[in-house]
């Protein structure tokens, strides 16, 4: 089973935002329960155990890359920190713009 490239990217970004939220003037952009504020194809993106998860299964094959994109206000400076989980068959990377 292949993992969505963007899943890794998103986990990195969310970890950075959550780390920043603990600092003065920081705030979280993910509420831990749903994808409010995000644009994503819910065929592949969901919230499980308080994390945004991108997943491809044999039943749900990915014909092209898909991303989970923050559509709220533009983030300011942030510090990038991450905890990532990926299967041995995974193919992922970090993207942010």
Secondary structure, 3 states (H helix, E strand, C coil): CCCCHHHHHHHHHHHHHHHHHCCCCCCCCCCCCCCCCEECCCCCEEEECCEEEECCCCCCCCCCCCCCEECCCCCCCCCCCCCCCCCCCCCCCCCCC
